[in-house]
Amino acid sequence: MASADQAWRFAPAEQATLQAAGWRCVRLPPGLTLARLRAAGAPFKGARYFEVQARQTVEYTTVDTDLAYPPGLLPGSYNLPFEAAEQLVAQLAPQLPPGTAATIAPAAAYVWLLEHHRCATGSYPFTQRYTWAVDRYQERAHLAVGVFGQHRPLLVVPLPEGRGAGVGVWPVVVPRAALPALWPPAPGASGAGAGQA
């Protein structure tokens, strides 16, 4: 496992290849959590997750890494259980530069990416849909992050039913060397020793 202050970067050729294929490249800040993003003004719709569900969630945080994301949810990923969506993301490997890997991110990373994209482009990369996240609710369900409506549109919800017609997956690509460090439990996360879901 790499040290907590380790930072990962794409090689210039990797970044150029990803961008040519339509991926947007950004630098993901380390240590993001849903509570910190909320305190910083992220436009969450309601407080149910924070008041009721957060206490029963193993939340994961971000690391200092280059990250690439596509312009929307992965085609063919709707209404799949998390494990099947994860397999679909793994199938992206042949399309990616060899020193990179596709994965599913924590909810905090997705909230940050959604807001970053909206600030850069004026709109969200997807609406009226959710993406799976790696965070676990009650050790039986994954969280999903969605964008619904115009005013305070961000929703974070657990999906105990395990799938949903409006749920897909928004893959992210990171340098392959970062994989062993993804994603650390957030400080104070329930069951923090459990490791990545």
N, C-alpha and C positions, 0 to 999 in steps of 0.2 A: 504494500500500500504506500502510495506517495505521501509526502508530508503535506500538512494542511496549507502551507504557503506555496505549494507547487502550482504553476500556471501552465496551461497547454495551449499550443497554437497550431493552426494549419500551416503546412508548408505553402509557399506562394503558388506552386503549381496545383496543389489540392484545392486551394481557395478559388483559383481561376476556373478549374474544372467544375466545381460545385456551382459557381455563379453562372457559368455558361449553360448549365443544365437547369437553371431557373431557381436555384436555392439562394436564399438571402443569408449573408454571413454577418454575424454580430459577435460582440464580446459579452459573454454572460457574466454578470457580477456574482461573486461568491456570497454565501450566507443569506440568500433570500428566503424569507418565510412568508406565509400568508398574513400573519399578524403584522409583520413589519411593512408589508406592502399596503395593508389596510391603513396603518398609522400614517403612511406617506401619502395617502389620498387615493389609492386605487379605487375605482368606482364599482364596488361590490353592490349587488342588488340584495338588500336585506342583511340581517345579522344572524340568521339561523345557524349557519355553519359555525360561526365563532362562539355563539352563546350555548349551543347544544352539542354539536357534533365534534368540534375540535378536541374536546377532552378525551374522546374515544378514538382519535386518529393518530396513527404513526405517520407523522409528516416528515418528508425528506427535503433537504435544502440543496443549494447549488454550489458548484465549485467554480474557480476562476478558469474559464476555458473559452476558446473560440467555439462557436456553435453555428450551424446552418439549419435553416428551416424552409420548407416548401411554401408556396403561396396559399395552401389550403389543406384540408384534411385528405388523407390518403384514399384515392379511389378504391372501392371494393372493401373498405373497412367498416362500413356502417352495419350496426346491429350484430357485431361480433362480440363474443365474450373477450375479456381482457387478454387471456392467454392466446386466443386465435389472432387478435390484433397484434400482439407481440411477435407472433410467428410471421405475420405479414410484413412487419417492420424489418425483421431479420432477413427477409427475402430481397430487401433492397441492396444487400451487400454487393452483388455483381455490377450494379450500376454506379457504385461509389469509388472514389480514389482509394487505393489499397491501404493508405495510412489512416483511414477514417472508418467510423462505424455508426450505424443508425441505432437509435434507442428511443425509449419513451421517457419523458422527463417528469419531474415532480410538479405538482399543481402550482407552486410558487414560481417556477420557471415559466410555465405557460401564462400565468397572469402577467408576469413581467414582459414576456414576448408579445402578448396581445396588445398591451399598452404601448410598448416600444414601436410596434408596427403601426398602430393607430397614429401615434405622434409623427412618425416618419412619412406616412402615406395619406392620412386623413380618414382612413377607414380600417375596420378590422379585417383580418384575412378570411374569416368565416363568421357567419351569424346564424342564429336559430339552430345551432348545433353544439354538441359537446365533444371534447376529446378526452380519452382516457388519460389518467395520470398514475404514477407508480405508488402514490401514498395509499395507505391501507386504513380503512375504517373498521373498527371492532374485529380486526384480523379476519374478516370474512368478505370484505368488499373493497374495491378500489374507488378512489375519488374520480370525478369527472369535472372538467372546467368548461363552461359554456359562455356564450355571448347572446343575450336576449334583450331586445328593445334598445332604446336610445339613451334613456336616462339611467345611469348607474347599472350598466348591462351585465357585469360579470357575475357569474354564478359558480359556486363550488359546492358540489353535492356528492354524497356517497351513493353508489348504485348497488344496493344489496340484491336486486333482481339479476345482476350480472350481465345485462345487455340493454340495448334500447335502440329504437329505430333512428333516433336523432344523434346517436353516439358513434363516433368514428375514432380515428387516431391521427394525431398530428406528429409525425416523426421528427426527431431532431438528429443532426449528424454532429459528431464530436471527433477530435483526434483519437485514434484508437488507443493511444497511450493513456488517455484519461479514463478509460473504462473501469479499471480496478478501483478508482476513487469515486465513482458514481453510485448512488447519490448518498451522501452522509445523512444520518438522522438529524433532524433539526434539534437545536438545544431544547431540552425539556420535553421532547416527543415521548409519548407513551410507548413503552416497549422499545426504547431507543437502541437496545442491544440487538434487536432482531435483524438488522441489516436490510439491504434492499429487497423490496417485494418482487 
